[in-house]
Amino acid sequence: MSSPPVDGSRRAQLALRLGIGALLLIASAWLFGAIAEDVATSDRLTVLDVEVARWLRTLATPALTRWMLLITDLHSTIAVSCYGAVVAAALAWQRQWRRVATVFVCMGGGLALNVLMKLAFHRARPVLDEPLLTLTSYSFPSGHVAGSTLMYGLVVAWVFTRTRRPLVRFAVSFAAAVAIALVAFTRMYLGVHYLSDVAAAFAEGVAWLALCLSALTVYWGRVPLKAGPAVPDGARA
């Protein structure tokens, strides 16, 4: 039996990835909208925000706080921007211009969008007794979580285009989810973000990634982040 044509296989793969991207975009955009509505109207979610913030404050210890500060500093918007710039520079050195554009659009555009969202909602930072960290910028949505979602999300997307091994895909996705959740926890623990801030930032990051990767796929007519012909899993080192 002859194998299916390559063009047909690529079209099927393209349709699948666009379908997944559309579902992620719709779901994450809906989640962001629901959270934003509660924040804008001071609905019940904002009550939970305060309760969670106060409870986390009771868990604080000097040793834990040092670790939380280290993790949060490594995932600041400046740090994430630097990571993205280094990766983009390395890709440009290799003349992989489509990947450079992907990093620039996804990470640069996503971080810019987060700034616009902060300015649109201008939500004040949590006010707690004896705060561990004090910031004067706006709170909603979290820039740290948005940046981490964009960065680790791109890693997951790249892995999915490089291998079909379920175990590898699951391991990388799980590690990325844990990393993003840890960053979100540090922001709440330090008292500079509410639960709704970090949840909305995650939804915002996923929605932006889904939109950008799908749009780039359509524009280029192929799966983003994929360079060269496909190599069977068993042939990769």
N, C-alpha and C positions, 0 to 999 in steps of 0.2 A: 504493500500500500504506500503510495507516495505521500510525502509530508505536505502540509498546507503551505501555500505561498507565503513568502516572507512578508510581503505587503499586507496580506490579510491578517497575519499574526500581529504586525505592528499596529494595524488599525484597531484590532480587538483590545490590545494592551492600552492603546491611547484612550479608547472609549471607557475601559475599566477605570483608569486613573482619573479621567475627567468626572466619571460618575462618583467615585469616592471623594474627589475634591468638592464636588457640588454638595454632597451630603454633609461633609465636614463644615463647609461654609454656612450652610443653612442652619445646622444645629448650633454651631458656635455663635453665629450672629444672633440667633434667637436667645441663647443664654445670656449674651452680653446685654441685649435689649431688655430682658426681664430684670437683670440685676440693676441696670442703669435706671429703669423705671422706679424700682424700689428705693434706690438712693435719692433720686430726684424728688420723690414724694414723701421721703422719710417713713417708708412703710416698715412692716415688721422685721424685715431683714436688717434694718439699721439697729433695731433693738438687740438682735442676736450679735451684731458687730460689737457692741459695747460689752455685752456679757462675756464674749470670747476674749476680748482685749483685757478685761479685768482678770479673768481666770489665768491667762497666760502670764500676766504680771506676777502672780503668786508663785510661779515656777522658777523665777529668775534666781540664778546663783552666779557668783563672779566667774567661775570656770566655764559654765555654759555660755555666759554672755560673751566671753572672749572668742569662743568657737563660732558663735552666731555672727559676731562682727567680722571675723575672718571670711566666712562663707559669703556674707552679704557684700563685702567689699570686692570679692573676686567676681561677683555677678552684677556689679553696678552697671549703669548704662554706658559709662565711660569705658569700663573694662570690656564689656561685650562689644562695643564699637571698635576697640583696639584689636580684639580677637578677630573680628570680621575683617578689619583692614589688613591684618597680617595674612589671613587666608586669601583674601582678594589679591594681595600683592604676589603671593606664591603662585596663584593661578594665572595671573597676568604674565609672570615670568615664563610660564609654560605655554602662554598664548591660548589659554582655554577661556576665550572671551565670553562664551555663553554662561559658564559657571561664574565668572566675575560679575556679569550682569545679574545673575540670580542672587548672589550674595548681596550686591548693592541694593537691588530692588526690595528683596525680602527683609533684610536687616535694617538698611538705612531708611527705607520707606516705613517699615513697621515702627521703628523708634520715633520717627517724625510724627506718625499718626498718634502715638501715645502722648506726645507733647500736646498735640491739638486736642485730644480728649481731656487732658488735664485742664487745659484752658477753657474748654467748653463747660465742664462740670464744676470747676474751681471749688472742690470739696476740701475742707480743712483737715489737717492731720488729727489723729486721735489725741485727746487731752487726758492724760493719766497722772496720778500722783507719783512723784519721784520717777519720771520717765528715764529709760535707759539711753534713749537717743532722741534728740530734738531737731526737727527740720521745719523750715518755714514754707517750703514749696507745697503745691497741691498734692492731694492724696490719691485721687481716683482717675484712672486705674494705676496700679503699681508699675513703674518703669522697670524695676528689677525683674519682676516676674514676666512682663511682656518681652523684655530682651532675652531672658533665659529661654522662654518658650520659642522665640524665633531662632535662637542659636541651636538649641538641642533639637528643635523640630526639623531644621535643615539637615542635621546629622542623620536623623531617622529617615528622612526622605532620600538622602544619598544612599544609605544602606539598603533601602528597599529597591533602589534601582540597580544595585550591584549584586544582589544575591536573592535567591528565592528560598533559601533555607529557613524554615519556620522558626527553628530554635534561635538562629542568629537574629532574625527580625524581632522575635519576642524579647530576647535579652537586651538588645539595644533600645527598644521601645520602653521596656520596664526601667532600665537605667536612666533614660531621659526623663521619664515620669517622676522617678524618685528624686532626681536632681532638681527638677522644677518645683516639686512639692517642698523640698528642703529649703529652697530659696524663699518660697512663699512663707514657710514657717518662720524663717529668720526675720522677715519683715514684720510679721505679726508679733513675734516674741519681743522684738526690740521696741514695739509700740509705735511704729511709724506708719502702719497700714492696718486697715480693718480687713476682716474676712472677705467682705464684698469687693474690696479693692483688688486683692490678689486673684479672686475668682474671675472677676471681670477682665483682668489683665491676661489671664490664661486664655479665656474665650476670645479676646481681641487678637492675641497672637496667633491662635489656631485659625481664626477667620482670615486674617491677613495672609498667612502662609498658603492657605487653601486657595484664596483668590489669586495670589501672585503666581503660584506654581501652575495652576490651571490656565491662567492667561498666557503665561510663557509657553506652556505646552501647545496651546492653540497657535500662538504666534510663530513658533518655530516648527510646528508640525511634527513634534516628536516629544518623547518623555524628557522633562528637564533633568539636569545634572547627569545625563548619561553621555559618555564620550566613547566613540569607537563602537565596533561591532560587539554584540552580546557574546559573552564567554560562558560556557556551561559551568555550573558550580563546581563540578568535579575537576575542572581544569584549572581552577584558581588555586594559588598557593595559600 
